[in-house]
Amino acid sequence: MDEASLHQEIQEYLKSENKSEITLSEEHCSALADVLQTSEEVLDELDLNKYNTTEEGRLRLIPAVRNCRKAVLTGCGLTETHCASLASALKSNPSHLRELDLNSNCYLQDSGVALLSTGLESPNCRLETLRLIDCSLTELGCASLASALKSNPSHLRELELSANYEVEDSGVKLLCGFLESPQCRLEILGLTYCNLSAISCAYLASALKSNPSHLRALYLNDNNVQDSGVKSLCEILQNPQCRLEGLRSVY
């Protein structure tokens, strides 16, 4: 009877026009996740920060990601454990997720990205936007991403890795293995505040020389790329197939 009552409360919550004013317990969030992920209607967006609950309550909503097109999980204290649910959503058939925003989850780290990458490499994955700003990634996280995206390269359009200070040149070198893939269709790449030097620009120039026609925006702000790095980037711009519309490389 308690479970029936809980689900009745969730149905009333879903019909409410003032959801932001209703406080959800952690048990409510578990029940809501069950309802949302089994609904016949796919959610356009699931933003965990819009729910009035505790951090643990928000984390209990993560399974509902399986049944939405856009998931916003910024600053929710995600760890490696939660990435298993996200990977499962990306592997599901059909996989509805097209946009995944995981910004400002500093405990995610390389181990979480490694798990997430098992979903990205699935042939069912159709993700178009992946944001991982300030998630404590290093070269190891870039290795996982590059490997997964080389396996399934044709859907991703935006990859945002800014404010991961330990990505460094070695991480960019690994990502370039994905960028130079003939099937890569990436349009936006964010690498602001990643502790990069001029050599990263050389890696990017080489990769984009192989596959120049898709990237529209490249963000390298607040990295020490210096004049020699800008010179390498100019090689990209000189290519008649280059379609870059936005390039930021100011130190």
N, C-alpha and C positions, 0 to 999 in steps of 0.2 A: 504493500500500500504506500509506503514511503517513496518507493521508486516511481510509482504511478503519479503520486502527488508532485514529485520533482519534475517529471516530464510535462505535467499539466502547467506548472509554473513557467517552464521554458516556452511552451506554446503561447502562453499569455505574454511573455516577454517579447517574443518574435512579432506579435501583433501590435505591441506598444509603439506609440509615436515618439516617446521620450526615453529611448533606451539609455542614453547617456546619464540619465538621472537615476537609473536603477542599479543598485549595487548587487553584483553577482558573487555568490560564495564560490569556493573552489569546486564544491559538488555541483553547483549550477553549471559551471564552466565545462565540467566533464560531460554532463548531460547535453549541454548545448553543442559540444563538439560531435557527439554521437548523432544528434539531429541534423546538423549541418552537413556532415560528411556522407550521410545516407539520403539526403534530399535529392529528389529528381531534378531540381533546378540548380544549375551551376552558379555559384556566387561570382559576381563581377570582381569584388574586392573583399579581402579579409584583412582588416587592420587591427592587430591585437591591442594597440594603444587606445583604441576607441571604446574598449570595454572597461567598465567601472568595476575593477576587481583587483586582487593582489597580483604580485608578480607570478606566484605559483599558479594562480587562476589563469593568467594569460598563457602560461606554458601548457596548461591542460587543454587549451584550445587548438594547439598546433596540429593535431590529427585532421582538423577540418580543412587544412591546406589542400588536402587531396581533392576537394570539390570546389576549387576557386580558380579564377584566371590570374588574379593578382594578389600576392600575399605580402603584407608589410609587417615585418617582425623586427623593427628597429629598436635597439636598446632594451631588449626583453630578457637579457641574461642568458642567452642561448649557449649551450655547451655541445660537446661532441655527441652526447646522448640524444639531443633533440634533432641532430642532423640525420639520424637514422630514419625518423619519420618523414623528413623532407625528401630524403633520397627515395623512400618508398613511394611518395606522391609523384616524383618525377618518373619513376619506373612503371607506374600504373598504366593500365590499358583500358580506356584512353587516359592520357595524361592531360589535364586541363590547364596546368600552370603555364603562364606565358611570361609573368614578371615576378621576380623574387627579390625582395629588398631586405637584406640582413645587416644593414649598416649599424655600427656602434654596438656590436656584440664582441667585446674584447676577450671573452672566454672561449670564443669559437675556435680560434687557433688552427694550426695546420691539421691537427687530427680531425677536427670537425669538417674541414674542407675536403679531406681525404674521403670521409664517408659521403659527403654531399656529391663528390665526383663520381661515385658509383651510380648515382642517379643520372648525372649529366651525360654519362657515356651510354646510357640505355637507348636503344633505337626508338623507344616510345617517347623519349623526352623531346618536347617541342619548345623548351624555354627560349625566350627571345631577349630578356633583360635579366642580368644578375648583378646585384650591387653588394659589395663586400667592403665598404669603407670602414676603416678603423676596426678590423677584426683580428688584429695581431697575427697577420700572415707573414711568412718568410719565404725563402726560396723553396722550401719543401711544399708549401701550399700551392705555389705556382707550378711545381712539377706535377702535382695531382690534377690541377685544373688543365694544364697543357695536354697531359695524356688523355684525359677524358674528352676534351674538346676536339682533339685530333681524331678521336674515334667517331665523334658525332658533331661535325663542325658546321653544318649548314644552316642551323636555326638561330644561333645566338647573334643578336644585333648590337647589344650594349653590354660591356664588361667594365665595371667600375671597381678599381682596387686602390683608390687613393687613401692616404693616411695609414698605410701599412709600411712603417718605416724600415722594416727589415726585408722588404722585397728585394731591394738593391739591384745592381746590374745583373747578377747571376739569375735572379728571378725573371727579369725581363728577357734574358737570353732564352730561357725555357719557354716563355709565352710566345716568343717569335716562331717557335716550331709550329704553333697553331696558326699564327697569322699568315705564314707563308703557304699554308695548305691551299690547294686550288679550290677546295670547297668552302673555305672560310668566307663568311659574308658579314663579318663584324663591321659595324658602322661607327661605333663610339667606343673609345678606349680611354679610361681615366687612370692616370698614374701620378697624380699630384702628391707631393710629400711622401715619396717612396725611397728617398735617399739615393737617387740616381746620379750618375756622372755622364760624361760625354760618350762613353762606350755604349751606354744604353741606346743613345740616338743612332749610333752606328749599327747596332743590332736591328733596330726598328727600320732603318733605311734599307738595310739588306733584305729584310723580310718583305717589306712593302714593294721593293723592286720586283720581287717574284709575284706578288699579288696586290697590285696597286689600285684597283678600280673600285673597291667597296668602302674603305675607311673614309668617313666624313669629318670626324672630330677626334683629335688627339690632344690630350691634356697632360702636360708635363710641368706645370707650374711648381715653383718652390722646390726645384731640384737643381743641383749644381752642374748643369749640363755645359755651361761655359760656351765660348765662341766656337770651339771645335765641334761641340754637339749640335749647335745651330747650323753649322756648315754641312753636317751630315744630313740634317733634316731638309736642307735646301735641295739635296739630291732627289728627295721624294717629290718636292714641289715642281722640279724641272721635268719630271716624267709626264709626257702628254696624256697618259692614262690616269694620272692622279686625280682624285675627286675630293681632296681635302677642302673643307669649307671652314673648319675651325681648328686653329693650331695655337696652343698656348705653351710657351717654353720659357717664360720670364723667371729669372732667379730672384 
